[in-house]
Amino acid sequence: MPRWYVSYQAGATTVMSLAKSRDEAISAACALLDQKMNVQAIGRVLGTLDPGDIIDSVEIRKLHAMRIQSG
């Protein structure tokens, strides 16, 4: 199973953390947004990219808002 990354700004540095799955990466990105971090993207680390394999900051914020609304 391919690994996923979450990239975000920490001060003047871009940080990439790893997740075991797409869902885990989305959860990590949402947790970072809860901490007011600037999340930039989620994507697969290796392999052929399929549509939806890179989630940009706009889409991440939409997913985060949906999670907040669903409680």
C-alpha positions, 0 to 999 in steps of 0.5 A: 500500500502506498504511503502518503505525505502531508506538506505544511508550513512551520515558520519559514520551513516546509515540512512533510510528514508521512501517513500510511493511507490517504485517510490517515493523511487527511486526518493529519492535515485536519489536525494541523488545520485545527492547530492553525497550521498552513497545510499545503498539500496531501499526496502519494509518496511513490508510484504512478499518480492517479486523479485525486492523488494530490489534494491541494490546500483548497480541497483540504480546507473543504474536507476539513470544513465537512468534518467539522460540520459532520461533528 
